[in-house]
Amino acid sequence: MISCILLAAGRGKRFGRKKQFITIKGKPLFMYSVETVRQLFDEIILVLPEEDIKNINVPQDVKKVAGGEERQDSVLNALLETEAETVVIHDTARPFATREMFTKVSDLGDYDGKIVAVPSRDTLKEVAEDIVVRTIDRSGIWLAQTPQAFKRKILLECHFKARNEGFYGTDDASLLERYGYKIGVIEGSYWNFKVTYPEDISVLEKLIGGGGGTRTLTGL
């Protein structure tokens, strides 16, 4: 059994509001991910801010779960609501992840986890106090994206260990890395970017073929 966990519980600290509820071409941002994965997995869990769960309508085959204070807390809440052998985790702020990405990353093979990522195109500089310290060799540098897939029992174990240690990673793969598990990578797409700042919306609209502006769902 494979469960897909879609994260839409962010508070929008950097964006200025809950970006997952911004409507693009008549659909809230999170729905693009929901529609991509429907009928692809045995179970879909959508993680939402606790205060918004009752206000958000989703298809009947999508299970709603309350998120936590941090991304890592939200993932753990969802992991505790499924018995799947494999879990696929995706940030709904990445609306251009394809079905092929989800399918490939969920085939774990001999790995404990797999991630979607792309090789770095840019020259990387280490900077301290506005001064360039050095250039970092980018030949082995990849930029992590989602979806990411894991053996549920291993990921759950890593989450509990991290919570006990007070460790928060920037993604779930970083937890497996911390505890020595084997993670594979499949090449994603540079189009699979994450909506992070308000200026990203204009790019998103153009790529979706938008127009007509954006708005937030009533009451959110």
C-alpha positions as a printed NumPy array, in Angstrom:
array([[  0.   ,   0.   ,   0.   ],
       [  1.27 ,   3.445,  -0.925],
       [ -0.019,   6.612,   0.72 ],
       [  0.524,  10.082,  -0.711],
       [  0.827,  12.852,   1.868],
       [  0.185,  16.323,   0.466],
       [  1.379,  19.168,   2.658],
       [ -0.803,  22.279,   2.69 ],
       [ -0.547,  23.333,   6.329],
       [  1.891,  26.227,   6.026],
       [  1.309,  29.565,   7.735],
       [  2.766,  31.625,   4.897],
       [  5.418,  33.374,   6.987],
       [  7.613,  34.27 ,   4.006],
       [  4.74 ,  34.687,   1.565],
       [  2.622,  36.898,   3.825],
       [ -0.506,  34.727,   3.721],
       [ -1.486,  31.093,   3.269],
       [ -0.324,  30.59 ,  -0.296],
       [ -1.863,  27.113,  -0.572],
       [ -5.31 ,  28.737,  -0.698],
       [ -4.555,  31.316,  -3.375],
       [ -6.817,  30.644,  -6.34 ],
       [ -5.295,  30.272,  -9.799],
       [ -7.704,  29.833, -12.717],
       [-10.562,  28.936, -10.394],
       [ -8.678,  26.414,  -8.233],
       [ -6.777,  26.818,  -4.974],
       [ -3.073,  26.102,  -5.371],
       [ -3.182,  22.867,  -3.338],
       [ -5.785,  21.359,  -5.685],
       [ -3.299,  21.148,  -8.549],
       [ -1.338,  18.567,  -6.557],
       [ -4.5  ,  16.77 ,  -5.429],
       [ -5.647,  16.365,  -9.024],
       [ -2.224,  15.148, -10.129],
       [ -2.105,  12.257,  -7.659],
       [ -5.746,  11.167,  -7.653],
       [ -6.151,   7.5  ,  -8.658],
       [ -2.365,   7.138,  -8.618],
       [ -2.024,   5.895,  -5.028],
       [ -4.007,   3.776,  -2.584],
       [ -4.54 ,   6.686,  -0.203],
       [ -4.275,  10.475,  -0.319],
       [ -3.832,  12.482,   2.876],
       [ -4.082,  16.263,   2.69 ],
       [ -2.522,  18.072,   5.646],
       [ -4.176,  21.419,   6.389],
       [ -4.008,  24.086,   9.097],
       [ -6.227,  22.864,  11.925],
       [ -8.324,  26.03 ,  11.869],
       [ -9.13 ,  25.597,   8.163],
       [-10.036,  21.917,   7.927],
       [-13.791,  22.433,   8.203],
       [-13.76 ,  25.201,   5.594],
       [-11.921,  23.286,   2.882],
       [-13.829,  21.003,   0.518],
       [-11.926,  18.122,  -1.042],
       [-12.891,  15.016,  -3.06 ],
       [-14.331,  12.168,  -0.98 ],
       [-11.291,   9.976,  -1.516],
       [ -8.993,  12.557,   0.088],
       [ -8.462,  12.327,   3.849],
       [ -7.899,  15.584,   5.75 ],
       [ -5.435,  15.741,   8.652],
       [ -4.526,  18.691,  10.879],
       [ -0.989,  20.002,  10.567],
       [  1.421,  21.081,  13.283],
       [  3.549,  24.095,  14.085],
       [  6.338,  23.154,  11.672],
       [  6.479,  21.187,   8.428],
       [  8.089,  18.265,  10.228],
       [  5.264,  18.182,  12.777],
       [  2.709,  18.125,   9.967],
       [  4.402,  15.176,   8.276],
       [  4.471,  13.247,  11.553],
       [  0.761,  13.884,  12.099],
       [  0.049,  12.38 ,   8.675],
       [  2.379,   9.404,   9.203],
       [  0.427,   8.509,  12.323],
       [ -2.798,   8.42 ,  10.283],
       [ -1.703,   5.785,   7.759],
       [ -0.612,   2.14 ,   7.794],
       [  0.917,   2.242,   4.314],
       [  4.223,   0.481,   3.661],
       [  5.43 ,   3.351,   1.479],
       [  4.646,   7.046,   1.835],
       [  5.136,   9.725,  -0.79 ],
       [  5.41 ,  13.26 ,   0.57 ],
       [  4.845,  16.364,  -1.521],
       [  4.674,  20.106,  -0.881],
       [  1.569,  21.461,  -2.606],
       [  3.447,  24.711,  -3.2  ],
       [  5.038,  22.791,  -6.105],
       [  2.064,  22.527,  -8.49 ],
       [  4.075,  21.331, -11.503],
       [  5.248,  17.972, -10.166],
       [  4.204,  15.382, -12.734],
       [  2.558,  11.987, -12.374],
       [  5.749,  10.476, -13.769],
       [  7.767,  12.005, -10.916],
       [  5.372,  10.547,  -8.357],
       [  5.443,   7.119, -10.017],
       [  9.222,   6.943, -10.331],
       [ 10.026,   8.197,  -6.838],
       [  7.565,   5.776,  -5.207],
       [  9.392,   2.77 ,  -6.698],
       [ 11.941,   2.457,  -3.895],
       [ 13.706,  -0.705,  -4.999],
       [ 16.687,  -1.271,  -2.682],
       [ 16.525,   2.226,  -1.204],
       [ 15.03 ,   3.326,   2.112],
       [ 13.911,   6.536,   0.44 ],
       [ 14.07 ,   8.386,  -2.865],
       [ 13.887,  12.056,  -3.746],
       [ 13.293,  14.133,  -6.835],
       [ 16.114,  16.612,  -7.437],
       [ 17.89 ,  18.546, -10.177],
       [ 21.603,  19.28 , -10.719],
       [ 22.631,  22.813,  -9.793],
       [ 22.941,  25.027, -12.874],
       [ 24.469,  28.004, -11.11 ],
       [ 27.864,  28.775,  -9.673],
       [ 27.655,  28.439,  -5.898],
       [ 29.289,  30.92 ,  -3.535],
       [ 29.752,  30.597,   0.199],
       [ 29.1  ,  34.04 ,   1.71 ],
       [ 29.693,  35.367,   5.228],
       [ 28.668,  38.887,   6.271],
       [ 28.19 ,  39.97 ,   2.65 ],
       [ 31.659,  38.797,   1.66 ],
       [ 32.306,  35.922,  -0.723],
       [ 34.351,  33.282,   1.075],
       [ 34.794,  30.754,  -1.709],
       [ 33.294,  29.096,  -4.761],
       [ 31.775,  25.686,  -4.099],
       [ 32.271,  22.877,  -6.625],
       [ 28.804,  22.323,  -8.061],
       [ 29.612,  19.086,  -9.912],
       [ 28.027,  16.967,  -7.182],
       [ 25.433,  19.477,  -5.986],
       [ 21.749,  18.721,  -6.568],
       [ 18.754,  20.837,  -5.55 ],
       [ 16.191,  18.781,  -3.648],
       [ 12.518,  18.95 ,  -4.598],
       [  9.41 ,  16.989,  -3.758],
       [  7.855,  14.457,  -4.164],
       [  9.983,  12.29 ,  -1.896],
       [  9.164,   8.688,  -0.988],
       [ 10.142,   6.526,   1.968],
       [  9.513,   3.273,   3.744],
       [  6.976,   4.421,   6.3  ],
       [  8.37 ,   2.522,   9.291],
       [ 11.85 ,   3.93 ,   8.716],
       [ 10.613,   7.484,   8.22 ],
       [  8.443,   7.25 ,  11.334],
       [ 11.414,   5.981,  13.336],
       [ 13.521,   8.911,  12.093],
       [ 10.799,  11.402,  12.986],
       [ 10.578,  10.091,  16.551],
       [ 14.361,  10.195,  16.948],
       [ 14.527,  13.727,  15.577],
       [ 11.747,  14.894,  17.883],
       [ 13.519,  13.442,  20.909],
       [ 16.715,  15.26 ,  19.879],
       [ 14.961,  18.517,  19.022],
       [ 16.253,  18.284,  15.444],
       [ 14.307,  19.852,  12.583],
       [ 15.374,  19.13 ,   9.014],
       [ 14.429,  21.138,   5.942],
       [ 12.982,  18.036,   4.296],
       [ 12.233,  14.441,   5.245],
       [ 15.25 ,  13.063,   3.405],
       [ 17.503,  14.987,   5.783],
       [ 16.153,  12.875,   8.651],
       [ 17.102,   9.624,   6.922],
       [ 20.505,  11.097,   6.094],
       [ 21.022,  11.95 ,   9.752],
       [ 20.447,   8.369,  10.828],
       [ 22.415,   6.642,   8.077],
       [ 19.751,   5.345,   5.73 ],
       [ 20.137,   4.902,   1.961],
       [ 18.455,   7.5  ,  -0.24 ],
       [ 18.227,   7.392,  -4.019],
       [ 17.576,  10.255,  -6.419],
       [ 15.686,  10.663,  -9.668],
       [ 16.1  ,  13.715, -11.85 ],
       [ 13.179,  16.095, -11.662],
       [ 12.506,  19.272, -13.591],
       [ 13.474,  22.92 , -13.229],
       [  9.788,  23.671, -13.836],
       [  8.985,  21.936, -10.56 ],
       [  9.691,  25.086,  -8.568],
       [  8.248,  25.98 ,  -5.181],
       [  6.   ,  29.002,  -4.775],
       [  7.732,  30.867,  -1.948],
       [  7.32 ,  34.626,  -2.446],
       [  4.454,  36.795,  -3.785],
       [  6.353,  37.525,  -7.004],
       [  6.268,  33.794,  -7.81 ],
       [  2.523,  34.067,  -8.457],
       [  2.928,  35.999, -11.704],
       [  5.28 ,  33.279, -12.968],
       [  2.802,  30.635, -11.861],
       [ -0.067,  32.323, -13.692],
       [  1.897,  32.511, -16.921],
       [  2.945,  28.853, -16.736],
       [ -0.58 ,  27.655, -16.006],
       [ -1.895,  29.866, -18.794],
       [ -3.602,  32.117, -16.279],
       [ -4.935,  35.579, -16.319],
       [ -7.807,  36.944, -14.328],
       [ -5.647,  37.503, -11.259],
       [ -5.52 ,  35.696,  -7.956],
       [ -7.573,  35.802,  -4.799],
       [ -7.749,  33.938,  -1.53 ],
       [-10.625,  31.627,  -0.616],
       [-13.406,  33.398,   1.206],
       [-12.86 ,  33.517,   4.932],
       [ -9.211,  32.397,   4.817]])
